Amino acid sequence: MTNTRNLGTIEATNPVLAVAPLKEETEMLRATDKITALYCRLSVEDMKEDKKGSKEDVSNSIQNQKMILLQYAKENRFPNPNFFVDDGYSGTNYDRPGFQAMLAEIEAGRVAVCITKDLSRLGRNSSLTGLYINFTFPKYNVRYIAINDHFDTIDPNSTDSDIAGIKNWFNEFFAKDTSRKIRAVQKAKGERGVPLTTNVPFGYRKDPEDRTKWIVDEAAALVVKRIFKLCMEGRGPMQIAKLLQEEKILNPTAYKRRAGIKTPSPETDDPYHWNTNTVVHILERREYTGCTVNFKTYTNSIWDKKQRETPLDKQAIFYNTHPAIIEQEVFEKVQEIRQQRHRRTKTGKSSLFSGMVYCADCGAKMRYCTTNYFEKRQDHFVCANYRSNTGSCSAHFIRAVVLEDLVWMHMKTMISYVTRHEAHFRAVMEHGLRLSSEEAVRGHKNRLAQAERRLGELDRLFIRIYEDNVAGRINDERFSMMSRGYETEQEQLKVEIQTLQQDIEVQERQIENLEQFIQRAYKYKDLDELTPYALRELVKGVYIEAPDKSSGKRRQNIRISYDLVGFIPLNELMKEETA
């Protein structure tokens, strides 16, 4: 019988950390929330031998296995222990109820560690046991431990060279053992929410009373806020770096050295020189929102020191661990702006609308065009496809000053209407958003279910062809070809699943987004001129329609997609107001 009853909670080393329920918590399980799978197995042959009463056989009993595993979990502070038991099942057969139940939990991403008394308890087929240890467990980021065999997969390369010469084996074992211990300590600290970085981000200092905590460095924090504000106003990293240099603002390295803060960065010749990459690094650092981010990078082995970026959904994010310098909304908006990076003109001029203007027909970005010989009224935007002379689009053109006037007029009208008729605006927008989101969510969820079923099916197919290959039913070439095909499809499905999950979340948050947008409208209730910051915070994109010349005069229409809510039927709302 399978027993998955939780035998009690083993508390984490530092349970003090409070985590706010922000959206990222729905995208990933923290390691401390996952279970520790304690797997016990006793075969029919073992039970027969157990009746003989020998000391060796008694050690294989289910009861004794449970005692060993639970004691080990407690001593090593592994949280949330759950037993999975197969009583009377052979180790040569992996179709066991307890094992399959554990495997389902692993595939669902709910297991952090799997522990057995020894390798034989997992199974007695070396090929299939190796498949689970070397493929399945690492794939789902599960650490596997066989206590009596001193086997631990915390270092993925711990057995790579075990068949080498004795001297090399011991030399390598010593290095790996040291690395394993260090990684184990770092992993435990990181999973508790302790910041793993030794260098505190620019804008913070270590708390003198608790070196694991960060406090705001007010002087540096002002610079960080300035950088985010400039980005919100449409300035690129190069422009921001140039401006900070012109204003004689100390770069992070120079500031820390003068303030007596330790930093590994060498002192620069010019303390006021700002590198573009420094600005980019600040703009992309999520810690400024008040969270701790651990496991941002990884290395493949102790021999390969190259740092590789960990996908966001694999990072451990702990919220509200220190005071925020940048609001979460502002940070997310800056990331959107960063994704809309645009090329600077040769003149060095820029428009506050750069990267935000699109052709309403073909969807291409509209290029900002200017020269040193242009007057301000001559600067304009033109469809990139039309300008390339591919014939794929018509002449979508608008002067920058006209665009600014039209957008500002629309924004003023929108803000005025929202603040004067909030209840009606909310009711109309909620109705439209709910209808569109419900349809979109249904479609996304149906496709998501299909993709997840296929992903699970591919895992089973891979194991099946592996067994066929081991048994000689398919040759190595055929196995290699089929496995590559399955792996490619799996990667594509994983990307699709992640995208669908994000889309569903966005759709389900539409009403919440509406409330947030209304708050922003009130924020700019008294705005008397169009500012870059207000534009970026309220508007997501401006779509330029082809000019209407039916009346004999050129009439230019635009459509504005507002951040969080999309297009607002302002004309219809205004008609209802005057009706």
TORFISE-127234 format. One record per residue (C-alpha): x, y, z. Coordinates in steps of 0.2 Angstrom, whole numbers, plus 5000, padded with zeros to 4 digits. Layout:
REM TORFISE-127234
+------+------+------+
|    u |    v |    w |
+------+------+------+
|    X |    Y |    Z |
...
+------+------+------+
***
This chain:
REM TORFISE-127234
+------+------+------+
|    u |    v |    w |
+------+------+------+
| 5000 | 5000 | 5000 |
| 5006 | 5017 | 4996 |
| 5007 | 5029 | 5011 |
| 5009 | 5047 | 5007 |
| 5004 | 5054 | 5024 |
| 5014 | 5068 | 5030 |
| 5023 | 5063 | 5046 |
| 5025 | 5080 | 5053 |
| 5034 | 5096 | 5047 |
| 5052 | 5099 | 5049 |
| 5054 | 5117 | 5050 |
| 5066 | 5127 | 5039 |
| 5082 | 5134 | 5047 |
| 5075 | 5152 | 5046 |
| 5056 | 5152 | 5047 |
| 5055 | 5171 | 5050 |
| 5055 | 5176 | 5032 |
| 5038 | 5184 | 5027 |
| 5033 | 5182 | 5009 |
| 5020 | 5194 | 5001 |
| 5008 | 5185 | 4989 |
| 5013 | 5194 | 4973 |
| 5011 | 5187 | 4956 |
| 5027 | 5178 | 4954 |
| 5023 | 5166 | 4969 |
| 5010 | 5159 | 4957 |
| 5023 | 5155 | 4944 |
| 5035 | 5145 | 4955 |
| 5035 | 5134 | 4971 |
| 5048 | 5140 | 4984 |
| 5060 | 5126 | 4988 |
| 5054 | 5126 | 5006 |
| 5036 | 5123 | 5001 |
| 5041 | 5107 | 4992 |
| 5041 | 5090 | 5000 |
| 5055 | 5078 | 5004 |
| 5050 | 5061 | 4997 |
| 5056 | 5047 | 5008 |
| 5054 | 5031 | 4998 |
| 5054 | 5013 | 5005 |
| 5053 | 4997 | 4996 |
| 5052 | 4979 | 5002 |
| 5051 | 4965 | 4989 |
| 5043 | 4948 | 4991 |
| 5060 | 4940 | 4992 |
| 5065 | 4952 | 5006 |
| 5050 | 4948 | 5016 |
| 5054 | 4929 | 5015 |
| 5072 | 4932 | 5020 |
| 5065 | 4944 | 5034 |
| 5057 | 4930 | 5042 |
| 5074 | 4922 | 5045 |
| 5077 | 4935 | 5057 |
| 5095 | 4939 | 5053 |
| 5101 | 4957 | 5057 |
| 5105 | 4961 | 5039 |
| 5087 | 4956 | 5034 |
| 5079 | 4966 | 5048 |
| 5088 | 4982 | 5042 |
| 5078 | 4980 | 5026 |
| 5061 | 4980 | 5034 |
| 5049 | 4994 | 5030 |
| 5048 | 5000 | 5048 |
| 5067 | 5001 | 5050 |
| 5068 | 5010 | 5033 |
| 5056 | 5023 | 5039 |
| 5065 | 5026 | 5055 |
| 5082 | 5028 | 5046 |
| 5075 | 5040 | 5033 |
| 5065 | 5050 | 5045 |
| 5080 | 5052 | 5057 |
| 5091 | 5057 | 5042 |
| 5078 | 5070 | 5036 |
| 5077 | 5077 | 5054 |
| 5095 | 5078 | 5057 |
| 5098 | 5087 | 5040 |
| 5083 | 5098 | 5042 |
| 5074 | 5093 | 5026 |
| 5056 | 5100 | 5026 |
| 5039 | 5092 | 5024 |
| 5044 | 5073 | 5024 |
| 5032 | 5062 | 5015 |
| 5033 | 5043 | 5014 |
| 5030 | 5033 | 4998 |
| 5030 | 5014 | 5002 |
| 5030 | 4999 | 4991 |
| 5028 | 4984 | 5002 |
| 5030 | 4967 | 4992 |
| 5036 | 4974 | 4975 |
| 5052 | 4968 | 4966 |
| 5066 | 4980 | 4962 |
| 5066 | 4975 | 4944 |
| 5049 | 4981 | 4941 |
| 5046 | 5000 | 4941 |
| 5028 | 5000 | 4939 |
| 5025 | 5000 | 4958 |
| 5011 | 5011 | 4965 |
| 5022 | 5020 | 4978 |
| 5035 | 5023 | 4966 |
| 5023 | 5029 | 4952 |
| 5014 | 5041 | 4965 |
| 5031 | 5048 | 4970 |
| 5035 | 5050 | 4951 |
| 5019 | 5060 | 4949 |
| 5023 | 5072 | 4963 |
| 5041 | 5074 | 4955 |
| 5034 | 5078 | 4938 |
| 5021 | 5090 | 4946 |
| 5036 | 5100 | 4953 |
| 5031 | 5097 | 4971 |
| 5047 | 5087 | 4976 |
| 5064 | 5095 | 4981 |
| 5073 | 5080 | 4988 |
| 5071 | 5061 | 4986 |
| 5079 | 5050 | 4999 |
| 5081 | 5031 | 5000 |
| 5091 | 5019 | 5012 |
| 5102 | 5014 | 4998 |
| 5102 | 5013 | 4979 |
| 5094 | 4995 | 4978 |
| 5078 | 5002 | 4987 |
| 5076 | 5013 | 4971 |
| 5078 | 4998 | 4960 |
| 5089 | 4984 | 4955 |
| 5089 | 4987 | 4936 |
| 5105 | 4997 | 4934 |
| 5100 | 5005 | 4917 |
| 5083 | 5011 | 4923 |
| 5090 | 5016 | 4940 |
| 5103 | 5026 | 4930 |
| 5089 | 5034 | 4919 |
| 5080 | 5040 | 4934 |
| 5095 | 5047 | 4943 |
| 5104 | 5055 | 4928 |
| 5089 | 5060 | 4918 |
| 5072 | 5061 | 4927 |
| 5078 | 5068 | 4944 |
| 5089 | 5082 | 4937 |
| 5076 | 5086 | 4924 |
| 5064 | 5091 | 4938 |
| 5077 | 5098 | 4949 |
| 5076 | 5084 | 4962 |
| 5091 | 5080 | 4973 |
| 5093 | 5062 | 4976 |
| 5101 | 5054 | 4991 |
| 5105 | 5036 | 4995 |
| 5111 | 5036 | 5013 |
| 5120 | 5020 | 5015 |
| 5129 | 5022 | 4999 |
| 5134 | 5040 | 5003 |
| 5126 | 5045 | 4986 |
| 5121 | 5063 | 4984 |
| 5117 | 5072 | 4967 |
| 5119 | 5089 | 4974 |
| 5134 | 5090 | 4963 |
| 5128 | 5084 | 4945 |
| 5146 | 5079 | 4941 |
| 5150 | 5069 | 4957 |
| 5153 | 5053 | 4948 |
| 5160 | 5058 | 4931 |
| 5177 | 5052 | 4934 |
| 5175 | 5039 | 4947 |
| 5182 | 5026 | 4936 |
| 5198 | 5035 | 4933 |
| 5215 | 5031 | 4942 |
| 5215 | 5029 | 4961 |
| 5226 | 5045 | 4963 |
| 5215 | 5055 | 4951 |
| 5199 | 5048 | 4959 |
| 5205 | 5054 | 4976 |
| 5211 | 5071 | 4970 |
| 5195 | 5074 | 4961 |
| 5184 | 5067 | 4975 |
| 5192 | 5079 | 4988 |
| 5188 | 5094 | 4976 |
| 5171 | 5088 | 4973 |
| 5168 | 5085 | 4991 |
| 5173 | 5102 | 4996 |
| 5162 | 5110 | 4982 |
| 5148 | 5099 | 4987 |
| 5148 | 5105 | 5005 |
| 5150 | 5123 | 5000 |
| 5135 | 5121 | 4988 |
| 5125 | 5112 | 5001 |
| 5127 | 5127 | 5013 |
| 5124 | 5140 | 5000 |
| 5108 | 5130 | 4994 |
| 5101 | 5129 | 5012 |
| 5104 | 5148 | 5015 |
| 5097 | 5153 | 4998 |
| 5081 | 5142 | 5001 |
| 5079 | 5151 | 5017 |
| 5079 | 5168 | 5009 |
| 5096 | 5174 | 5015 |
| 5104 | 5184 | 5001 |
| 5118 | 5174 | 4993 |
| 5126 | 5189 | 4985 |
| 5141 | 5196 | 4995 |
| 5141 | 5213 | 4986 |
| 5125 | 5223 | 4991 |
| 5117 | 5232 | 4976 |
| 5121 | 5250 | 4974 |
| 5108 | 5260 | 4984 |
| 5109 | 5248 | 4999 |
| 5120 | 5244 | 5013 |
| 5122 | 5229 | 5025 |
| 5113 | 5232 | 5041 |
| 5127 | 5234 | 5055 |
| 5116 | 5224 | 5067 |
| 5112 | 5210 | 5055 |
| 5124 | 5208 | 5040 |
| 5111 | 5197 | 5031 |
| 5099 | 5212 | 5030 |
| 5100 | 5227 | 5019 |
| 5095 | 5245 | 5023 |
| 5093 | 5259 | 5011 |
| 5108 | 5270 | 5007 |
| 5098 | 5286 | 5005 |
| 5111 | 5296 | 4994 |
| 5114 | 5281 | 4982 |
| 5096 | 5277 | 4982 |
| 5092 | 5294 | 4975 |
| 5104 | 5290 | 4960 |
| 5095 | 5274 | 4957 |
| 5078 | 5282 | 4957 |
| 5085 | 5295 | 4945 |
| 5090 | 5282 | 4933 |
| 5073 | 5273 | 4933 |
| 5065 | 5290 | 4931 |
| 5076 | 5294 | 4916 |
| 5072 | 5278 | 4908 |
| 5053 | 5280 | 4911 |
| 5055 | 5297 | 4902 |
| 5062 | 5288 | 4886 |
| 5081 | 5290 | 4889 |
| 5091 | 5275 | 4884 |
| 5106 | 5268 | 4895 |
| 5119 | 5277 | 4884 |
| 5110 | 5293 | 4886 |
| 5108 | 5291 | 4905 |
| 5126 | 5286 | 4907 |
| 5131 | 5302 | 4898 |
| 5119 | 5313 | 4908 |
| 5126 | 5306 | 4925 |
| 5144 | 5309 | 4919 |
| 5140 | 5327 | 4914 |
| 5132 | 5330 | 4931 |
| 5147 | 5324 | 4940 |
| 5138 | 5310 | 4949 |
| 5150 | 5297 | 4956 |
| 5149 | 5280 | 4948 |
| 5144 | 5265 | 4960 |
| 5162 | 5259 | 4962 |
| 5169 | 5276 | 4966 |
| 5154 | 5280 | 4978 |
| 5157 | 5264 | 4988 |
| 5176 | 5266 | 4989 |
| 5173 | 5284 | 4996 |
| 5160 | 5278 | 5008 |
| 5171 | 5264 | 5014 |
| 5160 | 5250 | 5007 |
| 5169 | 5235 | 5001 |
| 5168 | 5232 | 4983 |
| 5178 | 5219 | 4971 |
| 5177 | 5232 | 4957 |
| 5194 | 5240 | 4953 |
| 5195 | 5259 | 4955 |
| 5191 | 5269 | 4939 |
| 5202 | 5283 | 4933 |
| 5187 | 5294 | 4931 |
| 5176 | 5292 | 4946 |
| 5162 | 5301 | 4936 |
| 5163 | 5289 | 4921 |
| 5147 | 5279 | 4920 |
| 5147 | 5263 | 4909 |
| 5132 | 5259 | 4899 |
| 5132 | 5241 | 4906 |
| 5132 | 5248 | 4924 |
| 5116 | 5258 | 4920 |
| 5108 | 5242 | 4911 |
| 5112 | 5231 | 4927 |
| 5104 | 5244 | 4938 |
| 5088 | 5245 | 4927 |
| 5087 | 5226 | 4927 |
| 5090 | 5222 | 4945 |
| 5074 | 5216 | 4953 |
| 5081 | 5218 | 4971 |
| 5076 | 5236 | 4970 |
| 5058 | 5232 | 4972 |
| 5062 | 5225 | 4990 |
| 5064 | 5207 | 4986 |
| 5079 | 5195 | 4988 |
| 5083 | 5185 | 4972 |
| 5094 | 5169 | 4974 |
| 5101 | 5157 | 4962 |
| 5101 | 5169 | 4947 |
| 5116 | 5160 | 4940 |
| 5123 | 5143 | 4939 |
| 5139 | 5133 | 4934 |
| 5139 | 5117 | 4925 |
| 5152 | 5109 | 4936 |
| 5166 | 5114 | 4948 |
| 5178 | 5114 | 4933 |
| 5168 | 5126 | 4922 |
| 5167 | 5142 | 4931 |
| 5157 | 5151 | 4917 |
| 5141 | 5159 | 4925 |
| 5125 | 5155 | 4916 |
| 5109 | 5164 | 4919 |
| 5095 | 5154 | 4927 |
| 5078 | 5156 | 4920 |
| 5067 | 5167 | 4930 |
| 5055 | 5153 | 4934 |
| 5069 | 5143 | 4942 |
| 5076 | 5157 | 4953 |
| 5071 | 5158 | 4971 |
| 5062 | 5175 | 4974 |
| 5057 | 5181 | 4992 |
| 5047 | 5197 | 4993 |
| 5047 | 5211 | 5006 |
| 5064 | 5206 | 5013 |
| 5070 | 5224 | 5013 |
| 5064 | 5242 | 5010 |
| 5060 | 5245 | 4991 |
| 5068 | 5259 | 4982 |
| 5058 | 5257 | 4966 |
| 5039 | 5253 | 4965 |
| 5035 | 5236 | 4957 |
| 5024 | 5244 | 4944 |
| 5038 | 5256 | 4939 |
| 5051 | 5241 | 4938 |
| 5039 | 5231 | 4927 |
| 5036 | 5246 | 4916 |
| 5054 | 5249 | 4914 |
| 5057 | 5231 | 4908 |
| 5043 | 5234 | 4895 |
| 5052 | 5250 | 4889 |
| 5069 | 5241 | 4889 |
| 5061 | 5227 | 4877 |
| 5055 | 5242 | 4865 |
| 5073 | 5248 | 4863 |
| 5075 | 5259 | 4848 |
| 5089 | 5265 | 4837 |
| 5095 | 5283 | 4840 |
| 5095 | 5295 | 4825 |
| 5112 | 5300 | 4818 |
| 5108 | 5318 | 4824 |
| 5107 | 5313 | 4842 |
| 5089 | 5319 | 4843 |
| 5076 | 5309 | 4851 |
| 5057 | 5309 | 4853 |
| 5047 | 5306 | 4869 |
| 5037 | 5294 | 4858 |
| 5052 | 5284 | 4852 |
| 5048 | 5265 | 4852 |
| 5029 | 5268 | 4856 |
| 5022 | 5272 | 4839 |
| 5016 | 5259 | 4827 |
| 5007 | 5257 | 4810 |
| 4989 | 5253 | 4813 |
| 4988 | 5243 | 4797 |
| 5004 | 5232 | 4796 |
| 5009 | 5233 | 4815 |
| 5027 | 5238 | 4811 |
| 5035 | 5252 | 4821 |
| 5036 | 5269 | 4814 |
| 5053 | 5277 | 4813 |
| 5057 | 5294 | 4820 |
| 5065 | 5304 | 4806 |
| 5074 | 5320 | 4808 |
| 5090 | 5329 | 4802 |
| 5100 | 5344 | 4809 |
| 5092 | 5354 | 4795 |
| 5074 | 5351 | 4801 |
| 5064 | 5363 | 4811 |
| 5055 | 5355 | 4826 |
| 5039 | 5355 | 4816 |
| 5047 | 5345 | 4802 |
| 5052 | 5330 | 4813 |
| 5040 | 5315 | 4809 |
| 5036 | 5297 | 4811 |
| 5034 | 5285 | 4795 |
| 5030 | 5267 | 4794 |
| 5046 | 5256 | 4793 |
| 5038 | 5244 | 4780 |
| 5033 | 5259 | 4769 |
| 5050 | 5267 | 4770 |
| 5059 | 5251 | 4766 |
| 5050 | 5251 | 4749 |
| 5044 | 5233 | 4750 |
| 5026 | 5238 | 4745 |
| 5019 | 5229 | 4760 |
| 5011 | 5245 | 4767 |
| 5005 | 5262 | 4762 |
| 5011 | 5279 | 4767 |
| 5008 | 5281 | 4786 |
| 5015 | 5297 | 4791 |
| 5013 | 5309 | 4805 |
| 5023 | 5325 | 4811 |
| 5029 | 5323 | 4829 |
| 5021 | 5340 | 4834 |
| 5004 | 5334 | 4828 |
| 5006 | 5317 | 4836 |
| 5011 | 5326 | 4853 |
| 4995 | 5337 | 4852 |
| 4983 | 5323 | 4847 |
| 4990 | 5311 | 4861 |
| 4990 | 5325 | 4874 |
| 4972 | 5330 | 4869 |
| 4966 | 5312 | 4871 |
| 4975 | 5309 | 4887 |
| 4968 | 5325 | 4895 |
| 4950 | 5320 | 4889 |
| 4953 | 5302 | 4896 |
| 4959 | 5308 | 4913 |
| 4945 | 5321 | 4915 |
| 4932 | 5308 | 4910 |
| 4938 | 5294 | 4922 |
| 4940 | 5306 | 4937 |
| 4922 | 5314 | 4934 |
| 4913 | 5298 | 4929 |
| 4923 | 5284 | 4938 |
| 4908 | 5273 | 4941 |
| 4902 | 5273 | 4923 |
| 4919 | 5271 | 4916 |
| 4923 | 5256 | 4927 |
| 4906 | 5248 | 4923 |
| 4909 | 5250 | 4904 |
| 4927 | 5244 | 4904 |
| 4923 | 5229 | 4916 |
| 4910 | 5223 | 4904 |
| 4921 | 5224 | 4889 |
| 4937 | 5217 | 4898 |
| 4927 | 5202 | 4906 |
| 4919 | 5197 | 4889 |
| 4936 | 5197 | 4880 |
| 4946 | 5189 | 4895 |
| 4933 | 5175 | 4897 |
| 4935 | 5170 | 4879 |
| 4953 | 5172 | 4879 |
| 4956 | 5162 | 4895 |
| 4945 | 5147 | 4889 |
| 4955 | 5146 | 4873 |
| 4972 | 5147 | 4882 |
| 4966 | 5134 | 4895 |
| 4961 | 5122 | 4882 |
| 4977 | 5123 | 4873 |
| 4987 | 5123 | 4890 |
| 4979 | 5106 | 4895 |
| 4983 | 5099 | 4878 |
| 5001 | 5104 | 4879 |
| 5003 | 5097 | 4897 |
| 4996 | 5081 | 4892 |
| 5007 | 5079 | 4877 |
| 5022 | 5084 | 4888 |
| 5018 | 5070 | 4901 |
| 5016 | 5058 | 4886 |
| 5033 | 5062 | 4879 |
| 5041 | 5058 | 4896 |
| 5033 | 5041 | 4896 |
| 5038 | 5038 | 4877 |
| 5056 | 5043 | 4881 |
| 5057 | 5030 | 4895 |
| 5049 | 5017 | 4884 |
| 5061 | 5019 | 4870 |
| 5076 | 5019 | 4883 |
| 5070 | 5002 | 4889 |
| 5068 | 4996 | 4871 |
| 5086 | 5002 | 4867 |
| 5093 | 4993 | 4882 |
| 5083 | 4977 | 4878 |
| 5090 | 4978 | 4860 |
| 5073 | 4981 | 4852 |
| 5079 | 4997 | 4844 |
| 5096 | 5001 | 4839 |
| 5107 | 5016 | 4845 |
| 5104 | 5026 | 4829 |
| 5086 | 5024 | 4830 |
| 5085 | 5028 | 4849 |
| 5096 | 5044 | 4846 |
| 5085 | 5050 | 4832 |
| 5069 | 5047 | 4842 |
| 5075 | 5055 | 4858 |
| 5081 | 5070 | 4849 |
| 5064 | 5072 | 4841 |
| 5055 | 5070 | 4858 |
| 5067 | 5082 | 4867 |
| 5065 | 5096 | 4853 |
| 5046 | 5094 | 4855 |
| 5047 | 5095 | 4874 |
| 5057 | 5111 | 4873 |
| 5044 | 5119 | 4862 |
| 5030 | 5113 | 4873 |
| 5038 | 5120 | 4888 |
| 5040 | 5137 | 4880 |
| 5022 | 5136 | 4874 |
| 5016 | 5131 | 4891 |
| 5025 | 5145 | 4900 |
| 5018 | 5158 | 4887 |
| 5000 | 5151 | 4889 |
| 5002 | 5152 | 4908 |
| 5007 | 5170 | 4908 |
| 4993 | 5175 | 4895 |
| 4980 | 5167 | 4907 |
| 4987 | 5176 | 4922 |
| 4987 | 5193 | 4912 |
| 4969 | 5190 | 4907 |
| 4963 | 5185 | 4924 |
| 4971 | 5200 | 4931 |
| 4961 | 5212 | 4919 |
| 4949 | 5219 | 4933 |
| 4963 | 5221 | 4945 |
| 4973 | 5231 | 4931 |
| 4958 | 5242 | 4928 |
| 4958 | 5248 | 4946 |
| 4976 | 5251 | 4945 |
| 4974 | 5261 | 4929 |
| 4960 | 5272 | 4938 |
| 4972 | 5276 | 4952 |
| 4985 | 5282 | 4939 |
| 4972 | 5293 | 4931 |
| 4969 | 5301 | 4948 |
| 4987 | 5303 | 4950 |
| 4988 | 5314 | 4935 |
| 4972 | 5323 | 4938 |
| 4980 | 5340 | 4939 |
| 4993 | 5337 | 4925 |
| 4994 | 5353 | 4914 |
| 5007 | 5347 | 4901 |
| 5012 | 5331 | 4893 |
| 5028 | 5324 | 4902 |
| 5038 | 5309 | 4897 |
| 5035 | 5300 | 4913 |
| 5016 | 5302 | 4913 |
| 5016 | 5296 | 4894 |
| 5026 | 5280 | 4898 |
| 5016 | 5277 | 4914 |
| 4999 | 5279 | 4905 |
| 5001 | 5274 | 4887 |
| 5008 | 5257 | 4880 |
| 5007 | 5261 | 4862 |
| 5000 | 5274 | 4849 |
| 4994 | 5267 | 4832 |
| 4994 | 5278 | 4817 |
| 4980 | 5276 | 4804 |
| 4982 | 5280 | 4786 |
| 4977 | 5298 | 4782 |
| 4959 | 5301 | 4777 |
| 4958 | 5313 | 4762 |
| 4939 | 5310 | 4758 |
| 4934 | 5328 | 4763 |
| 4947 | 5336 | 4752 |
| 4958 | 5339 | 4768 |
| 4971 | 5328 | 4776 |
| 4964 | 5321 | 4792 |
| 4975 | 5310 | 4803 |
| 4967 | 5298 | 4815 |
| 4976 | 5289 | 4829 |
| 4972 | 5275 | 4841 |
| 4980 | 5274 | 4859 |
| 4982 | 5258 | 4868 |
| 4983 | 5263 | 4887 |
| 4994 | 5253 | 4899 |
| 4984 | 5239 | 4908 |
| 4967 | 5242 | 4900 |
| 4971 | 5243 | 4881 |
| 4960 | 5254 | 4870 |
| 4947 | 5265 | 4878 |
| 4931 | 5269 | 4868 |
| 4932 | 5287 | 4873 |
| 4921 | 5294 | 4859 |
| 4907 | 5282 | 4864 |
| 4908 | 5286 | 4882 |
| 4908 | 5305 | 4878 |
| 4892 | 5302 | 4867 |
| 4884 | 5294 | 4882 |
| 4888 | 5308 | 4893 |
| 4880 | 5321 | 4881 |
| 4865 | 5310 | 4877 |
+------+------+------+
***
